[in-house]
Amino acid sequence: MTIMYRYPQIYNLVVEIIHGKYLKKRYKIIADEIGEDKKVFELGCGTAMIYPFLHRGCVYEGWDLNARFLEYCSKRGVRVFKKDIFDFINYPESDVILICDVLHHVIPEHERLVGEALKKTKKVIVSEPARSFKPPKLFEPLVECFTYLLGDYDGINSPRTQPKWDYNEERLKYFFQNFGCSKTINVGWDMIAVFDT
């Protein structure tokens, strides 16, 4: 687990630096898609960055396996639980399932996660980077070393065993359309997909 996954404040700062001005815009768009007075269930909630953006009357629940992130959320009064996002049977009743920056961590199970989420609620919203993380073969050892030291190694999903995220904008849009998304929205280098079931 890299330093940013050990310290929630550092994680938040890194995410803000990476996304820049588009981070707040992304969460505002997602919150508007959710709407008011909804039960929101977030898979792989991390530090629950969406929570402050949710509209009036929304009830939020998040699942994650990072105990430090969950403690950080609990201290802020956010309802979170240490649970496996693949425990489909125990998903709580919700109006919306949110999957934000999670799919690229769970390859090759990302398709199964989206498919099962679509069976459990009326609306699913997914946000993922619309760019490839797959380095040229020559640089793979260097990138792997960086990932373990400072990068996107969450301590749960090993960069060594999981394939790299290889979805540019065109491939990601196609992936979402195959699951029947009603619309996609580009924000910075991310793509938000909205599924109405």
PAMIDO-774166 format. One record per residue (C-alpha): residue in one letter; chain; z, y negated, x. Coordinates in nm, 2 decimals. Example, Ala and Ser with C-alpha at 12.3 -4.5 7.8 and 13.67 -1.06 7.14 Angstrom:
<recs>
<A, A, <0.78, 0.45, 1.23>>
<S, A, <0.71, 0.11, 1.37>>
</recs>
This chain:
<recs>
<M, A, <0.00, 0.00, 0.00>>
<T, A, <-0.10, -0.34, 0.15>>
<I, A, <0.12, -0.64, 0.15>>
<M, A, <-0.03, -0.79, -0.16>>
<Y, A, <0.06, -0.49, -0.36>>
<R, A, <0.42, -0.50, -0.23>>
<Y, A, <0.48, -0.86, -0.32>>
<P, A, <0.37, -0.98, -0.67>>
<Q, A, <0.36, -1.35, -0.57>>
<I, A, <0.13, -1.27, -0.28>>
<Y, A, <-0.09, -1.06, -0.50>>
<N, A, <-0.12, -1.35, -0.75>>
<L, A, <-0.20, -1.59, -0.47>>
<V, A, <-0.47, -1.36, -0.33>>
<V, A, <-0.63, -1.31, -0.67>>
<E, A, <-0.63, -1.69, -0.73>>
<I, A, <-0.80, -1.75, -0.39>>
<I, A, <-1.06, -1.48, -0.45>>
<H, A, <-1.15, -1.59, -0.80>>
<G, A, <-1.10, -1.97, -0.75>>
<K, A, <-1.17, -2.19, -1.05>>
<Y, A, <-1.31, -1.89, -1.25>>
<L, A, <-0.98, -1.71, -1.28>>
<K, A, <-0.83, -1.93, -1.55>>
<K, A, <-1.17, -1.95, -1.72>>
<R, A, <-1.19, -1.57, -1.73>>
<Y, A, <-0.85, -1.53, -1.89>>
<K, A, <-0.92, -1.80, -2.14>>
<I, A, <-1.24, -1.63, -2.25>>
<I, A, <-1.05, -1.29, -2.28>>
<A, A, <-0.77, -1.45, -2.47>>
<D, A, <-1.02, -1.61, -2.71>>
<E, A, <-1.19, -1.28, -2.76>>
<I, A, <-0.85, -1.12, -2.84>>
<G, A, <-0.76, -1.40, -3.09>>
<E, A, <-0.43, -1.46, -3.26>>
<D, A, <-0.16, -1.23, -3.39>>
<K, A, <-0.29, -0.92, -3.22>>
<K, A, <-0.12, -0.62, -3.06>>
<V, A, <-0.26, -0.62, -2.70>>
<F, A, <-0.23, -0.32, -2.47>>
<E, A, <-0.33, -0.37, -2.11>>
<L, A, <-0.40, -0.07, -1.88>>
<G, A, <-0.32, -0.12, -1.52>>
<C, A, <-0.16, -0.45, -1.60>>
<G, A, <-0.05, -0.55, -1.25>>
<T, A, <0.14, -0.87, -1.27>>
<A, A, <0.03, -0.93, -1.63>>
<M, A, <-0.18, -1.24, -1.54>>
<I, A, <-0.34, -1.25, -1.88>>
<Y, A, <0.00, -1.29, -2.06>>
<P, A, <0.04, -1.67, -2.04>>
<F, A, <-0.31, -1.71, -2.18>>
<L, A, <-0.26, -1.50, -2.50>>
<H, A, <-0.28, -1.69, -2.83>>
<R, A, <0.00, -1.74, -3.08>>
<G, A, <0.15, -1.43, -3.24>>
<C, A, <0.01, -1.18, -2.99>>
<V, A, <0.24, -0.89, -2.90>>
<Y, A, <0.18, -0.76, -2.54>>
<E, A, <0.24, -0.43, -2.37>>
<G, A, <0.13, -0.33, -2.03>>
<W, A, <0.13, -0.01, -1.83>>
<D, A, <0.11, 0.02, -1.45>>
<L, A, <0.25, 0.24, -1.17>>
<N, A, <0.35, -0.03, -0.93>>
<A, A, <0.73, -0.06, -0.97>>
<R, A, <0.74, -0.40, -0.79>>
<F, A, <0.49, -0.55, -1.03>>
<L, A, <0.67, -0.41, -1.33>>
<E, A, <1.00, -0.56, -1.21>>
<Y, A, <0.83, -0.90, -1.16>>
<C, A, <0.69, -0.88, -1.51>>
<S, A, <1.02, -0.77, -1.67>>
<K, A, <1.20, -1.07, -1.51>>
<R, A, <0.95, -1.29, -1.68>>
<G, A, <1.02, -1.13, -2.01>>
<V, A, <0.69, -0.94, -2.03>>
<R, A, <0.70, -0.60, -2.20>>
<V, A, <0.57, -0.35, -1.94>>
<F, A, <0.62, 0.02, -1.86>>
<K, A, <0.58, 0.25, -1.56>>
<K, A, <0.32, 0.48, -1.72>>
<D, A, <0.00, 0.65, -1.62>>
<I, A, <-0.30, 0.48, -1.78>>
<F, A, <-0.46, 0.83, -1.82>>
<D, A, <-0.18, 0.94, -2.05>>
<F, A, <-0.42, 0.89, -2.35>>
<I, A, <-0.20, 1.08, -2.60>>
<N, A, <0.08, 0.83, -2.57>>
<Y, A, <-0.12, 0.50, -2.59>>
<P, A, <0.07, 0.27, -2.83>>
<E, A, <-0.10, 0.15, -3.15>>
<S, A, <-0.29, -0.17, -3.07>>
<D, A, <-0.56, -0.40, -3.19>>
<V, A, <-0.71, -0.46, -2.84>>
<I, A, <-0.70, -0.26, -2.52>>
<L, A, <-0.76, -0.47, -2.21>>
<I, A, <-0.88, -0.32, -1.88>>
<C, A, <-0.91, -0.59, -1.62>>
<D, A, <-0.99, -0.52, -1.25>>
<V, A, <-0.90, -0.15, -1.29>>
<L, A, <-1.22, 0.05, -1.31>>
<H, A, <-1.30, 0.00, -0.94>>
<H, A, <-0.96, 0.15, -0.85>>
<V, A, <-1.01, 0.47, -1.05>>
<I, A, <-1.36, 0.58, -0.96>>
<P, A, <-1.48, 0.85, -1.05>>
<E, A, <-1.26, 0.85, -1.36>>
<H, A, <-1.37, 0.50, -1.47>>
<E, A, <-1.61, 0.64, -1.73>>
<R, A, <-1.34, 0.87, -1.88>>
<L, A, <-1.10, 0.57, -1.90>>
<V, A, <-1.34, 0.35, -2.09>>
<G, A, <-1.45, 0.64, -2.32>>
<E, A, <-1.09, 0.73, -2.42>>
<A, A, <-0.99, 0.37, -2.47>>
<L, A, <-1.27, 0.32, -2.71>>
<K, A, <-1.13, 0.61, -2.92>>
<K, A, <-0.78, 0.45, -2.95>>
<T, A, <-0.83, 0.10, -3.09>>
<K, A, <-1.06, -0.15, -3.27>>
<K, A, <-1.15, -0.36, -2.97>>
<V, A, <-1.17, -0.30, -2.60>>
<I, A, <-1.23, -0.57, -2.34>>
<V, A, <-1.31, -0.48, -1.98>>
<S, A, <-1.35, -0.72, -1.69>>
<E, A, <-1.49, -0.60, -1.35>>
<P, A, <-1.66, -0.75, -1.05>>
<A, A, <-2.04, -0.75, -1.09>>
<R, A, <-2.10, -0.68, -0.72>>
<S, A, <-2.10, -0.39, -0.49>>
<F, A, <-1.80, -0.31, -0.26>>
<K, A, <-2.00, -0.05, -0.07>>
<P, A, <-2.03, -0.15, 0.29>>
<P, A, <-2.32, -0.04, 0.52>>
<K, A, <-2.25, 0.30, 0.68>>
<L, A, <-2.20, 0.14, 1.02>>
<F, A, <-1.92, -0.08, 0.90>>
<E, A, <-1.74, 0.18, 0.68>>
<P, A, <-1.46, 0.26, 0.94>>
<L, A, <-1.39, -0.11, 0.99>>
<V, A, <-1.38, -0.18, 0.62>>
<E, A, <-1.15, 0.12, 0.56>>
<C, A, <-0.91, 0.00, 0.83>>
<F, A, <-0.91, -0.35, 0.68>>
<T, A, <-0.85, -0.21, 0.33>>
<Y, A, <-0.54, -0.01, 0.44>>
<L, A, <-0.40, -0.31, 0.62>>
<L, A, <-0.48, -0.62, 0.41>>
<G, A, <-0.73, -0.53, 0.14>>
<D, A, <-0.74, -0.37, -0.20>>
<Y, A, <-0.53, -0.06, -0.13>>
<D, A, <-0.28, -0.03, -0.42>>
<G, A, <-0.09, 0.27, -0.28>>
<I, A, <-0.19, 0.48, -0.58>>
<N, A, <-0.57, 0.52, -0.55>>
<S, A, <-0.67, 0.61, -0.19>>
<P, A, <-0.97, 0.42, -0.05>>
<R, A, <-1.04, 0.72, 0.16>>
<T, A, <-1.09, 0.96, -0.13>>
<Q, A, <-1.24, 0.73, -0.39>>
<P, A, <-1.61, 0.63, -0.38>>
<K, A, <-1.68, 0.26, -0.34>>
<W, A, <-1.75, 0.04, -0.64>>
<D, A, <-2.13, 0.00, -0.64>>
<Y, A, <-2.21, -0.20, -0.95>>
<N, A, <-2.41, -0.51, -0.91>>
<E, A, <-2.47, -0.72, -1.22>>
<E, A, <-2.76, -0.52, -1.35>>
<R, A, <-2.59, -0.18, -1.30>>
<L, A, <-2.27, -0.30, -1.45>>
<K, A, <-2.43, -0.44, -1.76>>
<Y, A, <-2.62, -0.11, -1.81>>
<F, A, <-2.29, 0.08, -1.77>>
<F, A, <-2.12, -0.13, -2.04>>
<Q, A, <-2.43, -0.10, -2.27>>
<N, A, <-2.42, 0.28, -2.24>>
<F, A, <-2.07, 0.26, -2.40>>
<G, A, <-2.19, 0.03, -2.68>>
<C, A, <-2.06, -0.30, -2.58>>
<S, A, <-2.13, -0.58, -2.83>>
<K, A, <-2.16, -0.85, -2.56>>
<T, A, <-2.12, -0.93, -2.19>>
<I, A, <-2.01, -1.26, -2.04>>
<N, A, <-2.05, -1.35, -1.68>>
<V, A, <-1.77, -1.56, -1.52>>
<G, A, <-1.80, -1.62, -1.15>>
<W, A, <-1.87, -1.28, -0.99>>
<D, A, <-1.70, -1.09, -1.28>>
<M, A, <-1.85, -0.95, -1.60>>
<I, A, <-1.65, -0.93, -1.92>>
<A, A, <-1.76, -0.67, -2.17>>
<V, A, <-1.65, -0.67, -2.53>>
<F, A, <-1.65, -0.35, -2.74>>
<D, A, <-1.60, -0.36, -3.11>>
<T, A, <-1.54, -0.01, -3.23>>
</recs>
